[in-house]
Amino acid sequence: MLPADLRRAEAEAVEAILAALASQTKGFWTAEFRFEGLRILPVALRLLSALTHAHSDARLVFPDAGAAALAKRDAAEQAAGITELSGIKRLQQADGGSDGLLVLVAPTPADYEDVEAVCALHRGSVVLLNGKLEDAAVGIGTVARERRKGFLSGWQSAYALIPTGDGALRRAFPQDWQLYRQDPDGYRFVREFEAKPDAEQMTDALEGEGGGVVRGLKAVDRLIEGLQN
């Protein structure tokens, strides 16, 4: 079943992340809460608090010093476990790398190079919390684009809760991806996928075996409407 609220989703995410981290010595993992208007800072701070019970060396890493300072202000008792990308890079330069668990909080395509550099010199696991690095390859050369594509393909999903237009997509490691349909009386489980489904796969699943036919009829309707205009 889908979690009833954000706090239950966070608890579910912690279990999934811990299971993912225990599955291998070093790994790159993602955790996603894709809700419109979500304030990620409180979520990140609660996640750090929960993870430090099993990983005392866990650190939140923000894209810039301003975001890190805000986090330290809101959670002074956790300040020792909060830093920014430039801080981790300085540590790596001094020590030849870094250890422990890093939770990178909401980096953007503009932070791609720093994220890649930090991950290359980090000896522990990394969790990417609500990160969006996929657009970083736009407008660059072929070699760089392929290198970035390879780096991004190395990330695995530990947890995801993603609302869709017709329902929600969920993944909690080690379970498969699960698709739910939103009905008038709540969410209904539809099916599982071994890999994250694309839009067409989700549409087919939500519409049932006749999904392709339904889409085909809709396409014909649009074509007829276009010819009539």
C-alpha positions in Angstrom: 0.0 0.0 0.0 1.0 3.6 -0.5 2.1 5.5 2.6 -0.8 7.6 3.9 1.3 10.8 4.5 4.8 12.3 4.1 6.1 11.1 7.5 5.1 7.5 6.7 6.8 7.9 3.3 9.9 9.1 5.0 9.9 6.1 7.4 9.5 3.8 4.5 12.3 5.6 2.6 14.7 5.2 5.6 14.1 1.4 5.7 14.6 1.2 1.9 17.8 3.3 2.0 19.2 1.2 4.9 18.4 -2.0 3.0 20.1 -0.6 -0.2 23.2 0.5 1.7 23.5 -2.9 3.4 23.3 -4.7 0.0 26.7 -3.5 -1.1 29.8 -1.8 0.3 29.7 1.2 -2.0 26.9 2.3 -4.2 25.2 5.3 -5.7 21.5 5.5 -4.7 18.6 7.8 -5.4 15.7 8.8 -3.1 12.8 10.7 -4.6 9.8 12.5 -3.1 8.4 14.3 -6.2 5.6 16.3 -4.6 4.8 19.7 -6.0 5.7 22.4 -3.4 7.6 20.0 -1.1 10.1 21.7 1.2 13.1 19.4 0.9 15.1 20.9 3.8 13.0 19.5 6.7 12.8 16.1 4.9 16.6 16.1 4.5 17.2 16.9 8.2 14.8 14.2 9.4 16.5 11.8 7.0 19.9 12.6 8.4 18.6 12.1 12.0 17.2 8.7 11.1 20.2 7.5 9.1 22.8 8.4 11.8 21.5 5.7 14.1 23.0 3.1 11.7 25.6 5.4 9.9 27.1 7.8 12.5 29.3 9.2 9.8 26.4 10.3 7.5 26.6 13.9 6.2 24.1 16.1 4.3 25.8 17.8 1.4 24.1 20.8 -0.1 24.9 22.4 -3.5 26.1 25.7 -2.0 27.2 27.3 1.3 24.0 29.3 1.6 21.8 26.2 1.7 24.1 24.5 4.1 24.1 27.5 6.4 20.3 27.6 6.4 20.3 23.9 7.3 22.7 24.5 10.2 20.6 27.3 11.4 17.4 25.2 11.5 19.2 22.2 13.1 22.1 23.4 15.1 22.4 20.0 16.9 23.1 18.4 13.5 25.5 21.1 12.2 28.5 18.7 12.4 26.9 16.5 9.8 26.0 19.3 7.4 28.3 20.7 4.7 28.3 21.8 1.0 29.9 20.4 -2.1 32.8 22.7 -2.0 33.5 21.6 1.6 33.6 17.9 0.6 35.9 18.8 -2.3 38.3 20.5 0.0 38.3 17.5 2.4 39.0 15.2 -0.5 41.9 17.3 -1.8 43.4 17.3 1.7 42.9 13.6 2.5 43.0 12.1 -1.0 39.3 11.2 -0.8 36.4 11.0 1.6 34.6 8.2 3.6 31.2 7.7 5.2 27.8 8.2 3.8 27.0 11.3 1.8 23.4 12.4 1.2 23.5 15.0 -1.6 20.4 17.3 -1.3 18.7 18.4 -4.4 21.6 19.2 -6.7 20.7 20.6 -10.1 22.2 20.2 -13.6 24.4 23.2 -12.8 26.0 21.1 -10.0 26.7 18.1 -12.2 30.5 18.6 -12.5 30.9 19.0 -8.7 28.7 16.0 -8.0 30.7 13.8 -10.4 34.0 15.0 -9.0 32.9 14.3 -5.4 31.6 10.9 -6.2 34.8 9.9 -8.1 36.9 10.5 -4.9 34.4 9.2 -2.4 35.1 5.8 -0.9 31.7 5.2 0.7 28.1 5.2 -0.5 26.2 8.3 -1.8 22.5 8.9 -1.7 21.0 11.5 -4.1 18.0 13.1 -2.5 15.6 14.7 -5.0 18.5 15.3 -7.3 18.0 16.4 -11.0 21.2 16.0 -13.0 19.7 14.5 -16.2 19.7 17.8 -18.2 23.4 18.4 -17.7 24.3 16.9 -21.1 22.4 19.4 -23.1 24.6 21.6 -25.3 27.9 19.8 -24.7 30.1 17.7 -26.9 29.5 14.1 -27.8 32.4 12.7 -25.7 31.3 14.7 -22.6 27.7 13.7 -23.2 28.6 10.0 -23.3 30.7 10.3 -20.2 27.9 11.9 -18.3 25.4 9.4 -19.6 27.6 6.7 -18.2 27.9 8.3 -14.8 24.1 8.9 -14.5 23.4 5.3 -15.5 25.3 4.0 -12.5 22.7 5.3 -10.0 20.2 2.9 -8.6 16.8 3.7 -7.0 16.6 3.1 -3.2 13.3 4.9 -2.8 10.8 6.7 -5.0 7.3 8.1 -4.5 6.2 9.9 -7.7 2.7 11.1 -8.3 1.5 10.8 -11.9 -1.5 12.2 -13.7 -3.5 9.0 -13.1 -2.0 7.7 -9.9 1.5 7.2 -8.3 4.7 5.3 -8.9 6.5 3.8 -5.9 9.8 1.9 -5.4 11.1 0.8 -2.0 14.3 -1.3 -2.2 14.5 -4.3 -2.6 11.0 -4.4 -4.0 10.3 -3.7 -7.7 8.6 -0.6 -9.0 4.9 -0.5 -8.3 2.2 1.4 -10.2 -1.0 2.6 -8.5 -4.1 4.0 -10.1 -6.1 6.8 -8.4 -9.7 5.8 -8.1 -12.6 7.9 -6.6 -12.2 5.9 -3.3 -8.4 5.8 -3.2 -5.4 4.2 -4.8 -5.4 0.8 -6.3 -2.3 -1.3 -7.0 -2.0 -2.0 -10.8 1.2 -3.9 -11.5 4.9 -4.2 -10.8 7.9 -3.5 -13.1 11.5 -4.7 -12.7 12.8 -1.4 -14.0 11.3 2.1 -13.8 8.5 2.2 -16.4 8.2 4.9 -19.0 5.0 6.9 -19.7 3.9 4.4 -22.4 4.3 1.4 -20.1 2.4 3.1 -17.4 -0.4 4.1 -19.8 -0.7 0.5 -21.0 -0.9 -0.8 -17.5 -3.5 1.7 -16.4 -5.7 1.2 -19.4 -5.4 -2.6 -19.3 -4.8 -4.9 -22.2 -6.7 -2.6 -24.5 -4.5 0.3 -23.7 -2.8 0.4 -27.1 -6.2 0.2 -28.9 -7.6 3.0 -26.7 -4.6 5.2 -27.5 -4.9 4.4 -31.2 -8.5 5.5 -31.2 -7.7 8.7 -29.3 -5.0 9.4 -31.9 -7.5 8.9 -34.7 -9.9 11.2 -33.0 -7.2 13.9 -32.7 -6.4 13.5 -36.4 -10.0 13.9 -37.4 -10.4 16.9 -35.2 -7.3 18.4 -36.8 -8.6 17.8 -40.3 -12.0 19.5 -39.4 -10.4 22.6 -38.0 
